[in-house]
């Protein structure tokens, strides 16, 4: 192969700085606003630079392709997961994880104002910032006053992928300490399966009976997944 042929065969991707100004992610954001940028362009701004053969946008597109262009799946990735991608070192991976965590916290902050629970969808949306994207199972309670306004939400336990432990004594102790009028139970299924297990059904029945005795009713038990939920109350099991 001739020397000139070698040069023709090896043509690395153009650096972002050589693009038209309106096509560079940072400049595009300034000129057209943040909404004009694609997900890949926003991630490219976070990572700053690419590789000798790939622009930052190319690297971002490869990362998104690996998670099916799903930002929720991207949020599940750890620093080590992101570092498996070419062009992503520890610092860049930390930047991406931090940005996605800020987005999650923003949702959580928006939900901290006085919230009244009127239906199972309210519960799902209220607890979403805590349970979205978790790879393991967690059990939470939501304590309400007589007007069904949230007094407090609290984590009871965290377990593995298969399950977690919810001790009725601990749950009712926390509810009594807060002088709550009612309790909502919530736990997530990382598998995405909303169907309650035999253990879920048994625990709900046990909690319902204890709540009736203590005059602290269990209003609902929600099984949370990232895209859907199961409500024991809606299904007539409470």
C-alpha positions in Angstrom: 0.0 0.0 0.0 1.3 3.4 -0.9 2.0 6.0 1.8 -0.8 8.2 0.5 -3.2 5.3 0.6 -2.4 4.8 4.3 -3.1 8.4 5.0 -6.4 8.2 3.1 -7.4 5.0 5.0 -6.8 6.6 8.4 -9.0 9.6 8.8 -9.9 10.1 12.4 -13.2 11.7 13.3 -13.2 15.5 13.3 -12.7 17.2 16.6 -15.7 19.1 17.9 -13.7 22.3 17.6 -13.6 21.9 13.8 -17.4 21.7 13.6 -19.7 24.6 12.7 -20.2 26.6 15.9 -23.9 25.9 16.0 -23.1 22.1 16.0 -20.8 22.1 19.0 -22.7 21.0 22.2 -21.6 23.9 24.5 -22.0 26.5 21.8 -25.3 25.0 20.7 -26.6 25.2 24.3 -25.7 28.9 24.4 -27.1 29.7 21.0 -30.3 27.6 21.0 -30.9 26.7 24.7 -30.6 23.5 26.6 -33.8 22.0 25.1 -32.2 22.0 21.7 -29.5 19.5 22.7 -29.9 15.7 22.3 -29.2 13.4 25.2 -25.9 12.5 23.6 -24.9 16.1 23.3 -25.7 16.8 26.9 -23.6 13.8 28.0 -20.8 15.0 25.7 -20.7 18.3 27.6 -20.3 16.3 30.8 -17.4 14.2 29.5 -15.7 17.1 27.8 -13.5 15.2 25.3 -13.5 12.0 23.3 -10.7 9.8 22.0 -8.3 10.3 19.1 -10.8 8.6 16.8 -14.1 9.5 18.5 -15.6 12.9 19.5 -17.2 13.3 22.9 -20.6 13.1 21.1 -19.6 9.8 19.5 -18.6 8.4 22.9 -21.9 9.6 24.4 -23.8 7.9 21.6 -22.1 4.6 22.2 -22.9 4.8 26.0 -26.5 5.5 25.2 -26.7 2.7 22.6 -25.4 0.3 25.3 -28.4 1.1 27.5 -31.0 1.2 24.8 -31.1 5.0 24.8 -32.8 4.8 28.2 -31.7 7.5 30.7 -33.2 5.5 33.5 -31.0 2.5 32.6 -28.0 4.9 32.4 -28.8 6.1 35.9 -28.4 2.5 37.1 -24.8 2.3 36.0 -22.0 2.5 38.5 -18.7 4.3 38.0 -17.0 1.0 37.1 -19.8 0.2 34.6 -19.2 3.5 32.8 -15.5 3.0 32.8 -15.9 -0.1 30.6 -16.6 2.3 27.7 -13.7 3.5 25.6 -12.9 7.1 26.4 -14.5 7.1 29.8 -12.0 7.3 32.7 -12.8 7.5 36.4 -13.2 11.3 36.5 -15.6 11.3 33.5 -17.6 8.4 34.9 -17.9 10.2 38.3 -19.1 13.3 36.5 -21.9 11.4 34.7 -23.0 9.6 37.9 -23.0 12.9 39.8 -25.1 14.6 37.2 -27.7 11.8 37.1 -27.8 11.8 41.0 -28.5 15.6 41.0 -31.5 14.9 38.6 -32.8 12.3 41.0 -32.5 14.6 44.0 -34.3 17.3 42.1 -37.3 15.0 41.8 -37.0 14.2 45.5 -36.9 17.9 46.5 -40.0 18.6 44.4 -41.9 16.0 46.4 -41.0 17.3 49.8 -43.7 19.9 49.9 -46.9 19.0 51.8 -48.3 16.1 49.9 -51.9 14.8 50.3 -52.4 11.1 49.3 -55.7 10.6 47.5 -55.0 7.5 45.4 -52.4 4.8 44.7 -50.9 6.9 41.9 -50.1 9.7 44.4 -48.2 7.1 46.5 -46.2 5.9 43.5 -45.2 9.4 42.4 -44.3 10.5 45.9 -42.0 7.5 46.6 -40.5 7.4 43.1 -37.4 9.5 43.9 -36.4 7.0 46.6 -37.0 3.8 44.7 -36.3 4.6 41.1 -33.3 2.8 39.5 -32.5 0.7 42.6 -30.8 -2.6 41.8 -31.8 -4.0 45.3 -35.0 -4.2 47.3 -36.0 -1.7 49.9 -39.0 -1.4 52.2 -40.4 2.1 53.1 -43.3 3.4 55.1 -45.3 6.6 54.6 -47.0 8.1 57.6 -50.1 10.2 57.2 -52.2 12.5 59.5 -56.0 12.4 59.6 -56.2 14.6 56.4 -54.1 12.0 54.6 -51.2 14.5 54.4 -47.8 13.0 54.5 -46.1 13.5 57.9 -42.9 11.5 57.1 -41.5 8.8 54.9 -38.9 6.4 56.2 -36.8 3.5 55.1 -37.3 0.4 57.1 -34.9 -2.0 55.5 -32.8 -2.7 52.5 -31.9 -6.1 51.2 -30.7 -8.0 48.1 -32.2 -8.5 44.7 -34.5 -11.2 46.0 -36.1 -9.5 49.0 -35.9 -7.5 52.2 -37.2 -7.8 55.8 -40.0 -5.7 57.2 -40.5 -6.0 60.9 -44.1 -5.1 61.9 -42.9 -4.1 65.4 -40.5 -1.5 64.0 -43.1 -0.2 61.6 -45.7 0.4 64.2 -43.2 1.8 66.7 -42.2 4.5 64.2 -45.9 5.2 63.4 -46.8 5.5 67.1 -43.8 7.8 67.8 -45.0 10.2 65.1 -48.6 10.0 66.3 -49.6 9.0 62.7 -53.2 8.3 61.9 -52.5 5.8 59.1 -49.6 4.0 57.4 -48.8 3.1 53.8 -46.3 0.3 53.0 -44.1 0.4 50.0 -41.4 -1.9 48.6 -39.8 -2.3 45.2 -39.2 -5.2 43.0 -36.0 -4.6 41.1 -37.0 -7.4 38.6 -39.8 -5.2 37.3 -42.4 -7.9 38.2 -45.3 -6.2 40.0 -47.0 -9.4 41.0 -47.0 -9.8 44.9 -45.2 -12.9 46.3 -46.8 -15.2 48.9 -44.6 -13.4 51.5 -45.9 -10.0 50.3 -49.5 -11.1 50.7 -48.8 -12.7 54.2 -47.1 -9.6 55.5 -49.9 -7.3 54.2 -52.5 -9.5 56.0 -50.5 -9.5 59.2 -49.9 -5.7 59.1 -53.6 -5.1 58.4 -54.7 -7.1 61.4 -52.2 -5.4 63.7 -53.2 -2.0 62.4 -56.8 -2.7 63.2 -55.9 -3.7 66.7 -53.8 -0.5 67.2 -56.3 1.8 65.5 -53.6 2.5 63.0 -55.0 1.4 59.6 -52.8 0.3 56.7 -54.2 2.3 53.8 -52.2 0.6 51.1 -49.2 -1.6 50.2 -47.6 -0.6 47.0 -45.2 -2.8 45.1 -43.0 -0.4 43.1 -41.2 -1.0 39.8 -39.6 1.7 37.6 -42.5 1.6 35.1 -45.5 0.4 37.0 -46.9 -0.6 40.4 -49.3 -2.9 42.2 -51.7 -1.6 44.8 -53.2 -4.0 47.4 -55.9 -1.4 48.1 -56.9 -1.1 44.4 -57.0 -4.9 44.1 -59.4 -5.1 47.1 -56.8 -6.9 49.3 -56.9 -4.3 52.2 
